[in-house]
Amino acid sequence: MVVNGIDVKLAGLTDISEKEIASYIDLVQKKTNEKISSLELKDAGNGKIDIHYVLQPQKFERIRRITGYLVGTIDRWNNAKQSEEHDRVKHAILR
């Protein structure tokens, strides 16, 4: 089911209206200040509902500290500075 452009799954809920689902969407988006990608509503018993949601990914700009400067991209650097960055030893992150 799609409500307000959001994929919604219902588990154990047969008598829930589209208006009520939209109110759950609004509740989560107001609480998180972010857009929802998908929403799952489950019957938790005793008249309660479990809400599980996935937020839309946020864009971000990578900021690095290079030679004491905070920079996003190095495309505006001169050739010497780009070469210096290219020749640096890159360390891998072990997981």
C-alpha positions, -999 to 999 in steps of 0.1 A, spaced: 0 0 0 12 35 -8 1 65 13 13 100 6 40 85 -17 54 63 11 54 25 9 34 12 39 32 -24 52 5 -35 76 9 -66 98 -21 -78 118 -41 -46 111 -72 -49 91 -94 -21 103 -70 9 99 -79 38 76 -57 56 52 -63 88 72 -49 71 103 -19 58 84 -12 94 72 -14 106 108 13 80 118 35 92 89 31 129 100 39 119 136 72 102 126 82 130 102 75 157 128 94 137 155 125 131 133 124 162 111 132 139 81 113 123 53 102 86 55 111 61 29 90 33 42 67 25 71 56 -7 87 27 -8 113 22 -39 134 -4 -49 159 13 -50 193 -18 -61 212 -37 -42 239 -47 -16 213 -11 -6 207 7 -3 174 45 -9 167 59 16 143 90 7 122 103 31 97 132 38 73 142 74 67 153 86 33 191 89 29 205 124 35 231 139 12 263 151 28 295 167 17 327 150 28 350 173 47 387 164 51 414 181 70 444 184 48 475 204 58 455 222 85 427 232 62 391 219 62 381 212 26 352 195 8 367 188 -26 402 194 -40 391 202 -75 399 239 -71 434 233 -58 464 240 -80 484 211 -96 511 211 -69 487 208 -41 467 181 -59 499 162 -65 508 165 -28 474 150 -18 477 122 -44 512 112 -31 500 109 6 498 75 22 462 64 24 453 43 54 425 17 52 398 13 78 398 -22 93 365 -36 104 
